[in-house]
Amino acid sequence: MTTLIIIAKETIAGRVKTRLHPPLSLEQAAVVAAAALADTFTAMADLRATRRILFFDGNRKPLGSEPYEMTPQPSGTLDERLAAIFDACEGPTLLIGMDTPQVRATDLATAFDAWPDDVDAFYGPAHDGGFWALGMSEPRGDLIRGVPMSRDDTGAIQLERLTTAGLRVSLLPTLTDVDTIVSAREVARIAPNGTFSATLAGFGVLS
């Protein structure tokens, strides 16, 4: 009985994956972002989610999001927006982003097949010091609000918030977020058969 949230933004040139430029153009970077989101939707299709929410910054709903309720992101900093969507949910809830197209349903299955009785939160660390997944059996926005985002200690601070509140935390696999061309190539090598990898190869930037 777990809700799945994917937080994403509309893949408009100049608004997404701008750190891939150069070597990609801003238009190509937007196409790569769309491919990452498409692979994420594909991977998550096999999860037994009882509710699916696309927490979306944009207007045009992306392909692959048809099974999802589209909930607009409010204004505010990222921690405030994440807190808002957790506060809006009830029961076991897990959120992921659109920057880990290598993710597999098996990485998250334990939170969806049957949330374990001895786990209050799931936490997916990222290699850059952030986190790619966050879940709570009882969603609490106050455990996210105020956490500084997009820093190399963001993940450590978020994890400390959870444990200090007395939550029993289960760690998910550590994944690489796609932020730069270096991390994009790394992820493409990890998941060579996805749309993301094929898109990068088509732009001639895999090597």
C-alpha positions as CSV (number, residue, x, y, z in Angstrom):
1,M,0.0,0.0,0.0
2,T,2.7,2.5,-1.0
3,T,2.4,5.7,-2.9
4,L,5.1,6.4,-5.6
5,I,6.0,10.0,-6.3
6,I,8.3,11.1,-9.2
7,I,9.4,14.7,-9.0
8,A,10.2,16.1,-12.4
9,K,10.2,19.3,-14.4
10,E,9.2,19.9,-18.0
11,T,12.1,19.2,-20.3
12,I,12.4,22.6,-21.9
13,A,15.8,23.7,-23.4
14,G,17.6,26.0,-21.0
15,R,15.6,24.8,-18.0
16,V,16.9,21.2,-17.5
17,K,20.3,19.6,-17.5
18,T,22.0,22.8,-18.3
19,R,25.3,21.5,-16.9
20,L,25.5,19.1,-19.9
21,H,26.1,22.2,-22.0
22,P,28.7,21.9,-23.4
23,P,29.4,19.5,-25.0
24,L,25.6,19.1,-25.6
25,S,23.5,22.0,-26.9
26,L,20.8,23.2,-24.5
27,E,18.3,21.6,-26.9
28,Q,20.1,18.3,-26.8
29,A,20.4,18.4,-23.0
30,A,16.6,18.8,-22.8
31,V,16.2,15.7,-25.0
32,V,18.5,13.8,-22.8
33,A,16.5,14.8,-19.7
34,A,13.3,13.6,-21.4
35,A,15.0,10.3,-22.1
36,A,16.0,10.0,-18.5
37,L,12.5,10.6,-17.4
38,A,11.2,8.1,-19.9
39,D,13.5,5.4,-18.6
40,T,12.4,6.2,-15.1
41,F,8.7,5.7,-16.0
42,T,9.5,2.4,-17.7
43,A,11.5,1.1,-14.7
44,M,8.8,2.1,-12.2
45,A,6.0,0.5,-14.2
46,D,6.6,-2.9,-12.6
47,L,6.3,-1.6,-9.0
48,R,3.1,-2.5,-7.1
49,A,2.3,1.1,-6.2
50,T,-1.2,1.8,-5.0
51,R,-1.0,5.4,-6.1
52,R,1.3,7.2,-8.5
53,I,1.9,10.9,-8.4
54,L,3.9,13.0,-10.9
55,F,5.0,16.0,-8.8
56,F,5.5,18.3,-11.8
57,D,7.0,21.6,-12.6
58,G,5.6,22.4,-16.0
59,N,2.5,22.4,-18.1
60,R,2.8,19.7,-20.7
61,K,2.5,16.2,-19.2
62,P,5.3,14.0,-20.5
63,L,4.8,10.8,-22.4
64,G,4.8,7.8,-20.1
65,S,3.1,9.6,-17.2
66,E,-0.4,8.5,-18.1
67,P,-0.8,6.3,-15.0
68,Y,0.2,9.2,-12.8
69,E,-1.8,11.9,-11.1
70,M,-0.2,15.2,-12.0
71,T,0.3,17.4,-9.0
72,P,1.9,20.8,-9.7
73,Q,4.9,21.8,-7.6
74,P,4.3,24.9,-5.5
75,S,6.6,27.8,-5.3
76,G,9.5,27.7,-2.8
77,T,12.8,26.1,-2.4
78,L,13.3,22.4,-3.1
79,D,13.1,21.4,0.6
80,E,9.8,23.3,0.9
81,R,8.4,21.6,-2.2
82,L,9.4,18.1,-1.1
83,A,7.9,18.8,2.4
84,A,4.7,19.9,0.8
85,I,4.1,16.8,-1.2
86,F,5.0,14.5,1.7
87,D,2.5,16.5,3.9
88,A,-0.1,15.9,1.2
89,C,0.2,12.1,1.3
90,E,-1.0,9.5,3.7
91,G,0.4,6.1,4.4
92,P,3.7,4.7,3.1
93,T,5.1,7.0,0.5
94,L,8.3,7.0,-1.5
95,L,9.7,9.7,-3.8
96,I,12.3,9.5,-6.5
97,G,13.7,12.0,-9.0
98,M,14.2,11.9,-12.8
99,D,18.0,12.0,-12.7
100,T,18.7,8.3,-12.2
101,P,17.6,6.5,-15.4
102,Q,19.6,3.5,-14.4
103,V,17.1,2.8,-11.5
104,R,15.4,-0.6,-11.5
105,A,12.2,-1.7,-9.9
106,T,14.1,-4.2,-7.9
107,D,16.0,-1.3,-6.2
108,L,12.7,-0.2,-4.6
109,A,10.6,-3.4,-4.5
110,T,11.0,-3.9,-0.8
111,A,9.0,-0.7,-0.2
112,F,6.2,-1.7,-2.5
113,D,5.7,-5.5,-2.2
114,A,5.0,-5.0,1.5
115,W,6.5,-2.2,3.5
116,P,8.5,-3.9,6.3
117,D,7.2,-3.6,9.8
118,D,10.7,-2.7,11.1
119,V,11.3,0.1,8.7
120,D,10.1,3.7,9.2
121,A,12.0,5.3,6.3
122,F,13.8,4.3,3.1
123,Y,16.8,6.4,2.1
124,G,18.6,6.2,-1.3
125,P,22.0,8.0,-1.2
126,A,23.6,9.4,-4.3
127,H,27.3,9.4,-5.0
128,D,27.4,13.2,-5.2
129,G,26.4,13.5,-1.5
130,G,22.7,14.0,-2.2
131,F,19.9,11.5,-2.3
132,W,17.9,10.0,-5.1
133,A,15.1,8.4,-3.1
134,L,13.3,9.1,0.2
135,G,10.4,7.2,1.7
136,M,8.5,7.3,5.0
137,S,5.8,5.0,6.3
138,E,4.2,8.1,7.9
139,P,5.0,11.1,5.6
140,R,6.3,14.1,7.5
141,G,7.3,17.2,5.7
142,D,8.9,18.7,8.8
143,L,11.7,16.1,8.5
144,I,12.6,17.6,5.1
145,R,11.8,21.3,5.5
146,G,15.0,23.2,6.2
147,V,17.4,20.7,4.8
148,P,19.8,22.6,2.5
149,M,19.6,21.1,-1.0
150,S,22.1,20.6,-3.8
151,R,25.1,20.4,-1.6
152,D,27.6,17.6,-1.0
153,D,26.3,17.2,2.6
154,T,22.6,17.3,1.7
155,G,22.2,13.6,2.0
156,A,24.0,13.4,5.3
157,I,21.9,16.1,6.8
158,Q,18.7,14.5,5.5
159,L,19.7,11.1,6.9
160,E,20.5,12.7,10.3
161,R,17.1,14.3,10.3
162,L,15.5,10.9,10.0
163,T,17.6,9.1,12.5
164,T,17.4,11.9,15.1
165,A,13.6,11.8,14.9
166,G,13.9,8.1,15.9
167,L,13.0,6.6,12.6
168,R,14.4,3.2,11.7
169,V,16.0,3.8,8.3
170,S,16.7,1.2,5.6
171,L,19.3,2.2,3.1
172,L,18.7,1.7,-0.7
173,P,21.5,1.2,-3.2
174,T,23.8,4.2,-3.8
175,L,23.2,5.5,-7.3
176,T,24.7,8.2,-9.5
177,D,22.7,11.3,-10.4
178,V,23.0,12.6,-13.9
179,D,24.4,16.2,-13.4
180,T,27.4,16.5,-15.7
181,I,28.6,14.8,-18.9
182,V,30.9,12.7,-16.9
183,S,28.1,11.3,-14.7
184,A,25.9,11.0,-17.8
185,R,28.4,8.8,-19.4
186,E,28.8,6.7,-16.3
187,V,25.1,6.1,-16.0
188,A,24.8,5.3,-19.7
189,R,27.5,2.6,-19.2
190,I,25.6,1.2,-16.3
191,A,22.3,1.0,-18.3
192,P,23.4,0.6,-21.9
193,N,20.1,-0.6,-23.2
194,G,17.9,2.3,-22.1
195,T,16.6,5.3,-24.0
196,F,19.0,7.5,-22.1
197,S,22.1,5.7,-23.3
198,A,20.8,5.5,-26.8
199,T,20.1,9.3,-26.8
200,L,23.6,10.1,-25.6
201,A,25.1,7.7,-28.2
202,G,23.0,9.4,-30.9
203,F,24.5,12.8,-30.0
204,G,28.0,11.3,-30.2
205,V,29.1,12.1,-26.6
206,L,29.4,8.6,-25.0
207,S,33.2,8.4,-25.4
